[in-house]
């Protein structure tokens, strides 16, 4: 097919496909695989699809550590109805069996298992393609502390960033925060 269509037309067609279809297209030929995995194509696909998110469903996740049930619902904002979407498999297991969603950005979800303890595993998860990375553990002393997190996209570096501010508790209150950047 690529012999009959100019590369620009193929690129425009591929840019409009959903992620799951794009992943299947990577196995069609080497040139498509290279195109789809190229940073410029990924950015163009993301930008094109960000404009379409107004009619995308809102996903809600319920996971309780004492109940093995995980439920994922999609809420369609046009009619307000709940519909069960799927039963997701979290990408990794936590020592305390409890993850919380720290934030999301461009379809990526940052998970942490620090909800009940200070294990502090961070997982950056792309549920669309079912891939994840585990971030380095924070360098926090075992003394009492309070942490605040942020997650977002740095357009200048074309990379995602996780920021953690750790407030160590002292006798007179909180000290200046320690800042960690991932």
The 8 nearest C-alpha neighbors of each residue, nearest first, counted from 0:
[[1, 2, 3, 4, 9, 5, 6, 27],
 [0, 2, 4, 3, 5, 6, 9, 8],
 [3, 1, 0, 4, 5, 6, 9, 8],
 [4, 2, 1, 0, 5, 6, 9, 8],
 [5, 3, 1, 2, 6, 8, 0, 9],
 [4, 6, 7, 8, 9, 3, 1, 2],
 [7, 5, 9, 8, 10, 4, 1, 11],
 [8, 6, 10, 5, 9, 11, 4, 12],
 [9, 7, 11, 10, 6, 5, 12, 4],
 [10, 8, 6, 12, 11, 7, 13, 5],
 [9, 11, 7, 13, 8, 12, 14, 6],
 [10, 12, 8, 14, 9, 13, 7, 15],
 [13, 11, 9, 10, 14, 15, 8, 16],
 [12, 14, 10, 16, 15, 11, 9, 21],
 [15, 13, 11, 44, 12, 16, 10, 43],
 [16, 14, 13, 12, 17, 11, 44, 47],
 [15, 17, 13, 14, 20, 21, 18, 12],
 [18, 16, 20, 19, 21, 15, 14, 13],
 [17, 19, 21, 20, 22, 16, 127, 128],
 [18, 20, 22, 21, 17, 23, 128, 127],
 [19, 21, 23, 22, 18, 17, 16, 24],
 [22, 20, 24, 18, 23, 19, 16, 17],
 [21, 23, 19, 24, 25, 20, 18, 26],
 [22, 24, 20, 21, 25, 26, 19, 27],
 [25, 23, 21, 27, 26, 22, 20, 31],
 [26, 24, 32, 22, 23, 27, 31, 21],
 [25, 27, 24, 28, 23, 32, 29, 22],
 [28, 26, 24, 25, 31, 29, 32, 23],
 [29, 27, 31, 30, 26, 32, 25, 24],
 [28, 30, 32, 31, 33, 27, 26, 25],
 [29, 31, 33, 32, 28, 34, 25, 35],
 [32, 30, 34, 33, 29, 28, 25, 35],
 [31, 33, 25, 29, 35, 30, 34, 36],
 [32, 34, 30, 36, 31, 35, 29, 37],
 [33, 35, 31, 37, 32, 36, 30, 40],
 [34, 36, 32, 37, 33, 31, 40, 25],
 [35, 37, 33, 34, 32, 38, 41, 40],
 [38, 36, 34, 40, 39, 35, 33, 41],
 [39, 37, 41, 40, 42, 36, 35, 43],
 [38, 40, 42, 41, 37, 43, 44, 36],
 [41, 39, 43, 37, 42, 38, 44, 35],
 [40, 42, 38, 44, 39, 43, 45, 37],
 [41, 43, 45, 39, 44, 40, 46, 38],
 [44, 42, 40, 46, 45, 41, 47, 39],
 [45, 43, 41, 47, 14, 42, 46, 40],
 [44, 46, 42, 48, 43, 47, 49, 41],
 [47, 45, 43, 49, 48, 44, 42, 50],
 [48, 46, 44, 45, 49, 50, 43, 51],
 [47, 49, 51, 45, 50, 46, 44, 52],
 [50, 48, 46, 51, 52, 47, 45, 105],
 [49, 51, 48, 52, 47, 46, 53, 45],
 [52, 50, 48, 49, 53, 54, 55, 47],
 [53, 51, 55, 54, 49, 50, 48, 56],
 [52, 54, 51, 55, 50, 49, 56, 76],
 [55, 53, 52, 56, 51, 76, 77, 75],
 [56, 54, 52, 53, 57, 51, 75, 76],
 [57, 55, 75, 74, 73, 58, 54, 76],
 [56, 58, 74, 73, 75, 59, 55, 76],
 [59, 57, 73, 72, 56, 74, 60, 71],
 [58, 60, 72, 71, 73, 57, 61, 74],
 [61, 59, 71, 70, 62, 72, 58, 69],
 [60, 62, 70, 69, 71, 63, 59, 68],
 [63, 61, 69, 68, 60, 64, 70, 66],
 [62, 64, 66, 65, 61, 67, 68, 97],
 [65, 63, 97, 66, 96, 62, 67, 95],
 [66, 64, 63, 67, 96, 68, 62, 97],
 [65, 67, 63, 68, 64, 62, 69, 96],
 [66, 68, 69, 65, 64, 63, 62, 96],
 [69, 67, 66, 70, 62, 63, 61, 64],
 [70, 68, 62, 61, 86, 67, 71, 87],
 [69, 71, 61, 86, 60, 68, 72, 62],
 [70, 72, 60, 59, 85, 84, 86, 83],
 [73, 71, 83, 84, 59, 58, 82, 74],
 [72, 74, 58, 57, 56, 82, 84, 81],
 [75, 73, 57, 81, 56, 76, 80, 79],
 [76, 74, 56, 77, 79, 78, 80, 73],
 [75, 77, 79, 78, 74, 56, 54, 57],
 [76, 78, 75, 79, 54, 80, 74, 56],
 [77, 79, 80, 76, 75, 74, 81, 56],
 [80, 78, 76, 75, 77, 74, 81, 82],
 [81, 79, 78, 74, 75, 82, 76, 77],
 [82, 80, 74, 73, 72, 79, 83, 75],
 [81, 83, 73, 72, 84, 80, 74, 75],
 [84, 82, 72, 85, 71, 73, 81, 70],
 [83, 85, 72, 73, 71, 82, 86, 70],
 [86, 84, 71, 87, 83, 72, 70, 73],
 [85, 87, 70, 71, 69, 88, 84, 83],
 [88, 86, 85, 89, 71, 69, 70, 126],
 [87, 89, 90, 86, 69, 91, 129, 126],
 [88, 90, 91, 87, 92, 126, 124, 98],
 [89, 91, 88, 131, 92, 124, 129, 130],
 [92, 90, 89, 93, 122, 88, 131, 133],
 [91, 93, 96, 94, 90, 89, 95, 97],
 [94, 92, 96, 95, 112, 97, 91, 98],
 [93, 95, 96, 92, 118, 97, 112, 120],
 [94, 96, 93, 97, 112, 115, 116, 64],
 [97, 95, 93, 94, 64, 92, 98, 112],
 [96, 98, 64, 95, 112, 93, 99, 114],
 [99, 97, 112, 111, 110, 100, 96, 114],
 [98, 100, 111, 110, 101, 112, 114, 97],
 [99, 101, 110, 102, 109, 111, 98, 108],
 [102, 100, 109, 110, 99, 111, 148, 103],
 [103, 101, 109, 100, 150, 108, 104, 149],
 [102, 104, 108, 107, 109, 106, 105, 150],
 [103, 105, 107, 106, 151, 108, 102, 152],
 [106, 104, 107, 103, 45, 49, 152, 108],
 [105, 107, 104, 108, 103, 125, 127, 126],
 [108, 106, 125, 104, 103, 105, 124, 109],
 [109, 107, 103, 124, 123, 102, 110, 125],
 [108, 110, 123, 102, 101, 122, 100, 103],
 [111, 109, 100, 122, 99, 101, 121, 98],
 [112, 110, 121, 98, 99, 120, 113, 119],
 [111, 113, 98, 120, 114, 97, 119, 99],
 [112, 114, 119, 117, 116, 111, 115, 118],
 [115, 113, 112, 116, 99, 98, 97, 111],
 [114, 116, 113, 117, 95, 112, 97, 118],
 [117, 115, 113, 118, 114, 112, 95, 119],
 [116, 118, 113, 119, 115, 114, 112, 120],
 [119, 117, 116, 113, 120, 112, 94, 95],
 [120, 118, 113, 117, 112, 121, 136, 111],
 [119, 121, 112, 111, 118, 136, 122, 113],
 [122, 120, 111, 134, 110, 133, 119, 123],
 [121, 123, 133, 110, 132, 109, 124, 134],
 [122, 124, 109, 132, 131, 108, 133, 110],
 [125, 123, 131, 108, 107, 126, 122, 130],
 [124, 126, 107, 130, 127, 129, 128, 131],
 [125, 127, 129, 128, 124, 130, 107, 106],
 [128, 126, 125, 129, 18, 19, 106, 130],
 [127, 129, 126, 130, 125, 19, 18, 22],
 [130, 128, 126, 127, 125, 131, 124, 90],
 [131, 129, 125, 128, 124, 126, 132, 90],
 [132, 130, 124, 123, 125, 122, 90, 133],
 [131, 133, 123, 122, 134, 124, 130, 121],
 [132, 134, 122, 121, 123, 135, 131, 120],
 [133, 135, 121, 122, 132, 136, 120, 123],
 [136, 134, 137, 133, 121, 120, 181, 138],
 [135, 137, 120, 119, 134, 138, 121, 118],
 [136, 138, 139, 135, 119, 179, 120, 163],
 [139, 137, 136, 140, 179, 135, 141, 177],
 [138, 140, 137, 141, 165, 142, 144, 177],
 [139, 141, 142, 138, 143, 144, 167, 137],
 [140, 142, 139, 143, 144, 117, 138, 167],
 [141, 143, 140, 144, 167, 168, 139, 169],
 [144, 142, 168, 167, 141, 145, 140, 169],
 [143, 145, 167, 168, 166, 142, 165, 146],
 [144, 146, 166, 165, 167, 147, 143, 168],
 [147, 145, 165, 164, 166, 144, 148, 163],
 [146, 148, 164, 163, 165, 145, 149, 162],
 [149, 147, 163, 162, 164, 146, 150, 101],
 [148, 150, 162, 161, 163, 151, 147, 102],
 [149, 151, 161, 160, 102, 162, 148, 103],
 [152, 150, 160, 159, 104, 153, 161, 149],
 [151, 153, 159, 158, 154, 160, 104, 157],
 [152, 154, 158, 155, 156, 157, 159, 151],
 [153, 155, 157, 156, 152, 158, 159, 151],
 [156, 154, 153, 157, 158, 152, 159, 160],
 [155, 157, 158, 154, 153, 159, 152, 160],
 [158, 156, 154, 155, 153, 159, 152, 42],
 [159, 157, 156, 153, 152, 160, 154, 155],
 [158, 160, 152, 151, 153, 161, 157, 150],
 [161, 159, 151, 150, 181, 152, 162, 158],
 [160, 162, 150, 181, 149, 180, 163, 151],
 [163, 161, 180, 149, 148, 179, 150, 160],
 [162, 164, 148, 179, 147, 178, 165, 149],
 [163, 165, 178, 147, 146, 177, 176, 148],
 [166, 164, 146, 177, 176, 145, 167, 163],
 [165, 167, 176, 145, 144, 173, 146, 174],
 [168, 166, 144, 174, 173, 143, 165, 169],
 [169, 167, 173, 144, 143, 172, 166, 174],
 [168, 170, 172, 171, 173, 167, 174, 143],
 [169, 171, 172, 168, 173, 174, 167, 143],
 [170, 172, 169, 173, 168, 174, 167, 175],
 [173, 171, 169, 170, 168, 174, 167, 166],
 [172, 174, 168, 169, 167, 166, 175, 171],
 [173, 175, 167, 166, 176, 168, 172, 169],
 [176, 174, 166, 177, 173, 167, 165, 164],
 [177, 175, 166, 165, 164, 178, 174, 167],
 [176, 178, 165, 164, 166, 175, 179, 167],
 [179, 177, 164, 163, 176, 165, 180, 162],
 [180, 178, 163, 162, 164, 181, 177, 137],
 [179, 181, 162, 161, 163, 178, 160, 164],
 [180, 161, 160, 162, 179, 134, 135, 163]]
